[in-house]
Amino acid sequence: MEETLYRIQDALMKSFENFGTAIANYVPIIISALVILLVGWIISKILSKLVLKALGMIKLDDILNKVGLDKMLAKIKDGLSAAKILSKAVYYILMLLFITSAAQVLGWDMITNGIASFISYLPTLSVALVIFVVGVYIAELIKNMIYTAANSIGVSGAKAIANIVYYLLFIFIAITALNQAGVDTNIITSNITLILGSILLAFAISYGFASRNLVSNLLSSYYGKGKFTEGQRIRIGDSEGTIVKIDSISVTLQQKDQQMVFPSRRLVEEDVIILSQEKEQE
């Protein structure tokens, strides 16, 4: 019995001794990793501030603000600038490199491999971000151009039309950026195509029903131009008067003390009696 207890005691002592030795051997490694992280943090901070000052000296923000980048970044966060983004990017990339070094010292291969994969993916991600930012900027320009052009010719709903075009472009730009980033967008593209197709079909049908009278008036006005002119005295239905104006969708008839406006399609659909040709008589 005493021999058994001795063996157990000996085994426990050896276990604690091995555990203490392992900890003693691992402490310098932990300290080394912490030193690497501390030094890396200091270097990253310094270089980040140097990059920010250098970009400020060359006035990068002023150059990019001329093309409206400040307005675009303001939508993401107030006070955000290209110089701050680049300086922060330098900081985080350097920190990732130092974290990788610390993980190698600790023997954490999984973390090392993961960070290495992410760093190798950064160029692809950067290109995707550039495509997205430049694309959104171009979409904003197109939106403003469409609004200005439509508003200048008096198109009602110019702002709504410009916004629709902008968001359509935004969707396509986002999908392109995701494709560049390596994200499978087949499902997204299929769903968006189906949704857009449904919206356009519904719009076409509703617009067709809503504008059929307008189209009818336009066609009637076109075909009636050769037969009816301003100055003619006509009778249409129970109404009689002199044509004082014919535009693309309506006819204005001067009666005794009032004017009557009726759609142009009535000139084609109803019997019209020409009572006199006043212009010819003049």
VOBA-914928 format. One record per residue (C-alpha): residue number from 1; x, y, z. Coordinates in pm, 1 decimal. Each point is the difference from the previous one (the first is absolute). Layout:
<atoms>
   lumgu         px         py         pz
     NUM          X          Y          Z
...
</atoms>
This chain:
<atoms>
   lumgu         px         py         pz
       1        0.0        0.0        0.0
       2      279.8      236.8       90.5
       3      178.2      -87.8     -322.7
       4     -312.1       88.8     -201.5
       5      -37.3      335.2      174.3
       6      365.5       71.6      -65.8
       7      -42.0      -68.8     -370.2
       8     -303.9      229.5      -20.7
       9      184.9      272.3      185.7
      10      301.3      -39.6     -229.2
      11     -220.9       18.9     -312.4
      12     -172.1      314.3      124.8
      13      330.2      164.7       83.1
      14      137.5      -77.3     -345.0
      15     -319.8      136.6     -162.6
      16       20.0      327.7      193.5
      17      371.5       19.8      -70.5
      18      -55.0      -47.5     -375.4
      19     -286.8      251.5        5.2
      20      215.3      256.6      180.7
      21      285.6      -59.1     -242.6
      22     -234.1       45.9     -298.4
      23     -134.6      325.6      143.4
      24      350.3      120.3       77.3
      25      106.7      -77.9     -354.9
      26     -312.3      162.1     -151.1
      27       12.6      323.5      200.2
      28      291.7      145.9     -200.6
      29     -188.4      -83.6     -320.4
      30     -311.4      179.1      126.1
      31      208.6      298.6      105.8
      32      166.7        6.4     -343.0
      33     -340.2       -3.5     -172.1
      34     -124.2      281.9      223.4
      35      312.0      204.0      -72.0
      36      -51.7      -51.6     -375.0
      37     -361.0      117.7       31.9
      38       98.7      302.9      209.1
      39      278.2      101.8     -238.2
      40     -228.9      -63.6     -296.3
      41     -273.4      216.1      151.1
      42      244.7      287.2       56.6
      43      147.7      -25.1     -350.9
      44     -346.3      -26.6     -157.6
      45     -120.8      308.8      187.3
      46      306.2      201.7      -99.6
      47       -8.8      -99.3     -366.0
      48     -376.9       58.0      -15.4
      49       43.3      355.6      126.7
      50      291.0       58.5     -239.8
      51     -213.5     -117.8     -294.2
      52     -284.8      228.7      112.7
      53      236.0      298.9       18.6
      54      156.7      -82.9     -337.8
      55     -341.4      -24.1     -165.3
      56      -93.5      328.6      165.5
      57      313.6      165.9     -140.1
      58      -84.5     -103.8     -356.6
      59     -363.4      106.7       64.0
      60     -147.8     -330.6     -114.0
      61     -338.3       75.8      157.1
      62      -24.8      335.3     -181.6
      63       75.8     -169.8     -332.1
      64     -256.6     -275.7       50.4
      65     -262.0      238.0      141.1
      66       -4.5      177.9     -335.5
      67     -164.4     -309.7     -147.6
      68     -250.9      -23.1      286.6
      69      163.0     -276.5      203.8
      70      -62.5      188.9      325.8
      71     -377.2       -5.9      -60.3
      72       11.9     -372.3      -70.4
      73      203.8      -73.9      314.7
      74     -227.7      224.4      207.6
      75     -285.0     -239.1      -78.2
      76      200.8     -276.0      169.6
      77      124.5      197.7      300.6
      78       37.5      368.0       85.1
      79      358.3      125.1       -7.7
      80      126.1     -295.9     -203.3
      81      270.5       78.3     -256.8
      82      218.5     -187.7     -246.3
      83      315.6       84.1      196.5
      84     -145.9     -142.6      322.5
      85     -111.1     -316.4     -179.8
      86      346.0      -57.9     -151.0
      87      179.4       69.1      329.3
      88     -230.3     -241.2      182.6
      89       58.3     -259.0     -273.5
      90      376.7       30.5       53.9
      91      -49.1      -40.2      375.3
      92     -211.5     -314.4      -24.5
      93      215.1     -164.5     -266.5
      94      313.4       52.4      211.0
      95     -177.9     -130.2      309.5
      96     -104.9     -311.9     -190.2
      97      363.0      -58.8      -97.6
      98      116.4       33.6      362.1
      99     -285.3     -221.8      122.9
     100      113.0     -260.6     -254.3
     101      355.9       20.5      136.1
     102     -124.9      -37.6      357.2
     103     -213.5     -299.2      -98.4
     104      302.9     -163.2     -164.2
     105      200.9       45.2      317.8
     106     -281.9     -161.2      200.2
     107      -31.4     -279.0     -253.4
     108     -361.7       79.4      -84.0
     109        7.8     -117.0     -360.1
     110     -377.0       27.9      -47.9
     111        1.1      373.8       78.5
     112      313.9       52.9     -208.5
     113     -150.0     -173.1     -303.0
     114     -330.3      183.1       38.8
     115      162.6      343.7       13.5
     116      228.7      -89.7     -291.1
     117     -302.3      -97.6     -208.2
     118     -175.9      324.4       89.7
     119      305.7      210.1      -90.3
     120       27.7     -176.3     -336.8
     121     -371.8       77.5      -54.5
     122       43.7      372.3       70.8
     123       96.6       97.5     -360.8
     124     -317.8     -163.4     -133.3
     125     -207.8      169.2      269.1
     126      165.0      335.8      -72.4
     127      -83.7      -23.5     -371.5
     128     -361.0      -87.3       88.0
     129      -22.3      304.1      231.0
     130      146.0      226.9     -268.8
     131     -253.4     -130.2     -253.2
     132     -281.6       62.4      247.2
     133      110.2      352.2       99.4
     134       73.2      113.7     -356.9
     135     -320.6     -161.6     -125.3
     136     -214.3      170.3      264.7
     137      165.6      331.8      -84.1
     138      -76.4      -43.8     -372.5
     139     -357.0     -103.7       84.5
     140      -37.1      319.8      204.9
     141      122.0      206.0     -296.3
     142     -243.4     -172.7     -236.3
     143     -281.8       54.3      248.7
     144       72.3      373.6       17.1
     145       27.2       25.2     -379.4
     146     -333.1     -174.5      -52.4
     147     -171.4      215.5      260.9
     148      140.9      321.0     -148.5
     149      -92.1      -97.6     -356.6
     150     -350.3     -121.2       89.3
     151      -70.6      296.5      225.5
     152      118.4      250.0     -262.7
     153     -255.8     -123.3     -253.8
     154     -276.6       -7.0      258.9
     155      -37.7     -376.3       40.9
     156     -216.4      -73.0      301.5
     157      152.7     -246.3      243.0
     158      356.3       83.0     -110.2
     159      134.8      -74.1      349.0
     160     -178.0     -335.9       16.0
     161      135.6     -100.8     -341.8
     162      354.7      102.2       98.5
     163      -24.5     -196.4      327.1
     164     -127.5     -311.7     -178.1
     165      292.5       10.4     -244.1
     166      242.4       56.6      288.5
     167     -119.2     -296.7      203.2
     168       -2.3     -228.3     -304.3
     169      361.3       97.1      -70.8
     170       82.8      -40.5      369.4
     171     -130.8     -358.7       -2.5
     172      202.1      -94.0     -309.3
     173      313.3      166.0      140.7
     174      -38.6     -183.8      332.0
     175      -39.3     -333.2     -180.3
     176      309.7       71.5     -211.5
     177      201.5       86.8      312.0
     178     -115.8     -317.3      175.6
     179      100.2     -207.5     -304.2
     180      343.7      161.0        7.6
     181       23.4      -80.9      371.1
     182      -63.0     -365.8      -79.8
     183     -355.9      -17.7      133.0
     184     -236.4     -224.3     -196.0
     185     -281.1      231.1     -109.2
     186     -191.9     -238.0     -228.2
     187     -291.7      -29.3      243.2
     188       -2.6      375.2       66.2
     189       13.9       76.9     -373.0
     190     -282.3     -242.3      -78.2
     191     -225.5      143.0      271.7
     192       73.3      361.1      -95.7
     193      -62.2      -76.7     -367.4
     194     -333.6     -158.1       88.6
     195      -99.5      293.8      221.9
     196      103.9      262.5     -255.6
     197     -175.9     -187.6     -277.7
     198     -320.8      -12.8      203.6
     199       22.7      370.3       85.7
     200       64.6      101.0     -362.1
     201     -283.5     -221.1     -126.5
     202     -241.0      145.4      256.2
     203      115.4      351.1      -87.5
     204      -39.5      -63.8     -373.3
     205     -350.6     -139.8       42.5
     206     -115.1      276.3      234.8
     207      159.0      269.5     -214.1
     208     -158.5     -148.0     -311.7
     209     -348.5        9.6      152.2
     210       55.8      344.7      147.3
     211      134.7      152.9     -320.9
     212     -227.4     -159.7     -259.8
     213     -223.6      309.3      -11.7
     214      304.0      223.6      -28.2
     215      142.4     -206.4     -287.0
     216     -339.3       -0.9     -168.1
     217      -14.2      380.4       21.1
     218      354.1       34.4     -132.8
     219      -73.1     -221.9     -300.8
     220     -330.7      174.1      -65.5
     221      171.1      338.3        9.9
     222      264.1     -123.1     -245.2
     223     -247.9     -141.3     -250.3
     224     -237.5      294.9       37.0
     225      255.4      271.5      -71.2
     226      -55.9      -14.4     -371.2
     227     -377.6       27.8       25.6
     228      -50.6      242.6      284.6
     229      177.5      331.9       49.1
     230      -32.6      300.2      223.9
     231     -266.5      239.2     -122.7
     232     -240.5     -263.7     -127.0
     233     -355.7        8.5      125.6
     234     -119.8     -350.9       76.7
     235     -287.5     -184.6      159.8
     236       80.2     -311.0      204.2
     237     -290.0     -166.4      173.9
     238     -216.2      271.1      153.6
     239      288.1      247.5       16.5
     240       81.1      265.7     -259.1
     241      280.9      251.9      -12.2
     242      327.7      118.0     -152.5
     243      323.8     -189.4       51.6
     244      242.3      233.1      175.2
     245      265.8     -251.2      100.4
     246      103.5     -357.7      -83.4
     247      277.2     -154.8      209.2
     248      128.6     -354.3       32.1
     249     -285.6     -129.5      218.0
     250     -289.9      246.4      -11.5
     251     -199.7      245.3     -208.7
     252     -123.3      339.1      125.1
     253     -328.6      117.4     -150.4
     254     -110.7      364.2       31.9
     255     -373.9       26.9       47.7
     256     -199.4      317.0       59.0
     257      129.5      108.0      335.6
     258      199.0     -302.2      111.4
     259      260.0     -249.0     -112.1
     260      -43.1     -374.7       -3.7
     261      295.2     -238.2       17.7
     262      -50.1     -361.0     -108.0
     263      239.9     -288.9      -71.9
     264      138.2      -29.8     -353.5
     265     -130.3     -353.8      -43.4
     266     -352.9      137.8      -35.1
     267      101.8      141.1     -339.5
     268       57.7     -354.8     -120.3
     269     -258.3     -194.4      196.5
     270     -301.1      230.7      -57.5
     271     -162.5      161.7     -302.9
     272      135.7      352.1      -51.4
     273     -169.5      254.7     -228.6
     274      222.8      278.3     -136.1
     275     -223.4      306.5      -18.6
     276      252.5      250.0     -135.5
     277      364.6       45.7      -90.1
     278       67.1      342.0      150.5
     279      372.1       -6.6      -70.9
     280      -55.9      -62.9     -369.0
     281     -257.6      278.4      -16.0
     282      250.0      239.1      156.2
</atoms>
